Amino acid sequence: MANRFVETGRKCVFLVVVALLLAACTGNGTQGDGLMSSSGRSSEVLVVCPDKDWNGSLGDSLREVLEAPVAGLPRTEPMFRVSQVNPEHFTPMYQKQRNILVLQVRADATASRLLVERDKWARPQTVLSLSSPRADSLAVAFSCVQERIVQHIMQGEMRRFQRAQRAQEDASLNRRLQERYALSMVLPEGFFFAVCRPDFCWLRKETKYWGQSVMVYTEPYTSESQFSPEHIAALRNRLTHAYVQGSSEGSYASIDDRFYPVLYRNFAFPNSPYAVEARGLWGLFGHPGDHMGGAFVSYTFLDTVYQRVVTADAFLYAPSDEKRDLLRQEEAILLTLQAVDTLSAAKK
């Protein structure tokens, strides 16, 4: 598939070809299909390019994008951990990395080109190769496809989290969701129902150092205004005020937008024609002794099976830990949520 990209303020006058491939299985590994198991920490990206590019304006642009602060966190954390290796040192040891971005200047190329390959040298793996005829056009090419590069890496991270969560799934939680709410969601072991009401549930996972929470709530679809930021925020605050209390009497959870506004955007939620993502901060209010708070992300989408609006919401309390990957684990859970047509199933 070929697309021409237009960058804000100027035109990208070259062709970028995007191909998605399942690579052939080669080499010796541990996956049973010839591929090695990938390595690397969560949200880590290895950039393959010459030192002169990494230490120049191209490297500055790469770091500005890939190490940009994650939106909606109480403390600054980069989107990805980024490291670099020279092409001549890109040995099989490095080829096991989970996320790889290869930058190449190819004199025989006639246009800039982005190639996206999954599981090329290891599994699971995302390899993105951006090539261009000249060094200056390579920098322009990256500026035009940077959002797509970030999207491919994030999708790979979500798939990895979900693969691990399916391996540790607590099927009893999913059964209860299906029976009570006609919804299915993959929840790993450790979560439990803290609140279960007809149109609202709150599931929690607590450790010594942090707590993860997932809420799911529904309402009949009546109008498009249910997807407005005002309605999404008001409904969340009303439900958390009623069901998510702190340890002190009178304290309750609510959106905390005193310092950072909640960020809303349209989102392509799986199996839904329309959805809105919200990211921001929450906190406890109503009692001066309760100071808990943290980050939350929610997806509000239209369920066409039952003509209702469904919100999948995750929030995190991790006062002493990095929050990016803990919240991404919860995002991966939310993105498995889907409606179950129990009515049709009952008729069969």
N, C-alpha and C positions, 0 to 999 in steps of 0.2 A: 504494500500500500504506500503510495507516495502522497505527501502533503507539502504545501508551501506554508511556511509559518511567517506571520507578520508580527514583528516586535513593536511594542509601544514606542511611538516617536520615530521609528525608521523601519524600512522594509528589509527583510532578510531575503536577498535575491538569489539564494541558492536552493537546491533541492535536498530535502532530508528524507531518506528512505527508512522506514521503520519496519522491521521484520521480526516476528515472534516465532522462535524455533524451539523444538525439543531436540536437543543435541544428541548425536549418536553416542552410544555407550562404549567408551574406550578406557583402557588402563585397568589397573587392578585396585580394587577397593573393598569396602565392607557392605555395600548396599545390595549385593546379590545380582546386580545387573551390570557390573563392571565399573561402577562409579564409586569414588571415595565418599566418605561422610564429610560434609563441609565443616569448616571451623570458623572461629571468630566469635566475638561477643555480640550481644544484642545491639542492633542499630549501628553496626560497624561497617564502614565502607573503605575498601582499598582502591586507591587511585593509581593507575599505571601510566606514568608519563615521565619525560626527562626532567632532571633537576632544574634545568634552566627555565622550563615552563612552570614547574611547581613554585619556584621562587620568584616568578614574574607576575605579570598582570593576570594571566590565565589562572594561576594558582590562587591569586587573591579572589578572583571571581568564583572559583570553585568553593573556597572556604566560606565566602560570604553567603552562598546558597546552601551548601550542605551542613554548615555549622551554624545556621541561623537559629535564634532562640525558638524553642517550641512554644507555640501560642497557648495561653491559658494555664500556665504553671505559676505557682507562687514564687518560685526562684528560677533564675535563668539556667536553662540546660540546653545544650545544642541538639539540633534535630538528629544528627548522626555523629559518631566518632569517626574521624577521617584520618587515614594514614596514606603514605605514598611510597612507591618503589619505582626504581628505574626499569625500563623495559628489558635491559640486558640482565637484570637480576630477578626477573619475573619467572622464577623456577616453579616446578611442581609443588613445592612447599607453599608458595603464595597462591597457586592456582586452586587450592582447597578453600580459599576464603569464600564466605557466604555471599557477599555483595562486592562486585568488582566493576570499576569504571575504567575503561581503557581509552586513552586519548592518543590519536595517531595523526601525523601529517603524512599523506601519501601522494607522492608526485604523480602517480598514474591515475589518481582520482579526478573525475570531472565535476563532482559536486560533493557537498558535505553529506554525510550519511550516518544515521544512527541504527545500529543493529542490536536487538535485544534477544538474548538467548537464556533459556532456563536450563539448569543442570548440565552445563557444558563440560566441566571437569569434576564436579562433585554434586552431591544432592543433600539438601535443597540448596539451590544457588541461582543467583541472578547476575548475568554478565552483560554489561552495556558497553558497546564499542562505538565511540564517536570518532569519525575520521573526516579529514578535509584536505584539499589540495595544498593549502598554505597555513602557516601558523596563525596569521592574523584572521583568516576566515574560520579557523577552529574556535577561536575565542567568541566570534560572533555566532557560530553554530551552537555553542553551549548556551549562550544567552537566550537563544530561541527555543531550545528544547529542555531547559532546566526544569521546568515544571513536570514535564513528562518523565524525565529521569528520576526525580523525587518520587513521583507516583509509582513507577515500576519498583523502586526499592522498597517503598512502604507496603505495596501489595505483597511483595515477597516476605517481608517481616510479619505481616498479618497471617499469611498462609503458614508460616513456621509456628507462630504462637498457636494457631488453631489446630495444627497437626498434633502438637504436644497436648493440648487440652482434650482433644478427642481420645487420645491414648489414656487419659486419666479421668474420663467423663464419669460423673455420678448420674447414672441413667434414671435413678429414682426422682431426682429433681426435674428432669425433662418430662417424665411421665406426669408428674403433678402439674407442671405448667400446661401440658396438653389437655389434661382432664379438666382443669379449672378455668383456663384462659384460652384454650384452642390456639396455643402458641408453642413453638418448639425452640429450644436454645441449648447449646452445648455448654454445660457448666462442669468444671473439673471438681474433683474431690476437695472437700474443705469448706465449701459453701453450705449454708443452711438458711431456711426460711426464718427471717426475723419477724416479718409481718405478712399476713396473707388476707386480703380483703377482696370483695367481688371484682373490683376494677383496678386493684393496686396490689403489688407485692414488692417486698424488699428482701433481698438475699445478701448475706454477709459472709466474709471470710476474715477471721481474725488471727493474727500472729502476735508475738511478743513485741514486735517493732512497728507493724503497720496493719491497716485494715482496708480491705477492698469491699465495696458495696455495689450491688446491681439492683436497680429498680425497674419495674415494668408496669406501665399504667395505660389504660385505654379509655376512650370516650367515643360515643357515636359521632360519625361524621355529619356535620350540618352545613359547614361553609368553609371557604378557603381561609377565612380569618383565623381558624384554628392553627394555621401554620405561621402566623405572624409572631415576631419576637415577643410582643406584649402578651399574647395569649400563652405562648410556651413558658415564659417566665412566671406568669401569674399562676398557671396550673401547677407547675413544679413547686412553687413556694407554698401554695395551699396544701398540697399533699405532704410535703416534708414538715410543714408546721404541725400537721395532724399526726403524722406517724413516725417521724425521725427526731427523737428528742435526745438531749444530752444527759449527762449524769446528774446535773443539778435541776431541781424542781423549777419548771417554767421555761427551761431552755429548749430551743428548737433549731433545726437546720433551715437555712435559707440561702438564696443566692447573695453573694457578697460582691457588689459592684461598686463599692465606694472608691476603689483605687484603679481597678481595671474593668472596663466594660466587657460584657459577655459578647463573644464573637459568633455571629450567625452566618451561615452560608447554605445554599442549595447543595444537596448531596445525592449521589447515585446509590441509594440503599438497595441491596439485593432484593429482587422480586417485588419492587414497589415502583409505581409510576412517578411518585413525588415524595421528597423527603427534605428535611432541614436539619443540619448539624448545629449544635450549640456547644461552645467551649467557654469555660470561665472558672470562677472561684466560688466556693461555698464556705459558710461559717456558721457557728452557733450564736444565736441571739437570745435575748430574754433574761439572761442571768450574767452578772459581771464576772462570776467565777469560772465560767466555761469559755475557753479560748480555742477550742478545736476548729480546724478548717482545712481546706485543701483544694484540689482541682476536681472538676467534673467535666464530662462530655456526654452529650445526649443526641439521639437520633429520633426525630419525630417523623413518622411516615404514614402513608395511606395504605390501609389494608383493604384491598378490593374484595376479598373473600367475604368479609363480614361488614363492609362499609363502616369502618371505624378508624379512628386515628390512634395509632399506637406509638408510645414513646419508650425507647430503651435508654436507660440512663445509668451511668457509672460514676461513682465518686470515690475519692481516695483520701485516706488519712495516713500520712507517712512523715511525721515531723523530723526524723533524723536521717531518712534515706532519700536517695535520688528518686524522682517521681516519674520520669519520662517512661521508662519501660514497664513499671507497675501499672501505669494508666493505659499503656498500649496493650498490655495483657487483657485488661478489661474491655478495651475497644474491640479486640479480637472476639471476645465473648459476645458483645452486643451485635456484631456483624453476622453472627450465626442465627439470629432471631428471625423466625418466619412464621406466618400464619399456617395453621393446620386445619384443613377443611374437614372437620369432624362430622358435619352434617351429611356431606356426600359419602363419607366413609361408612356412616351408619346405615345408609340406604342400600349399600352393596350386599 
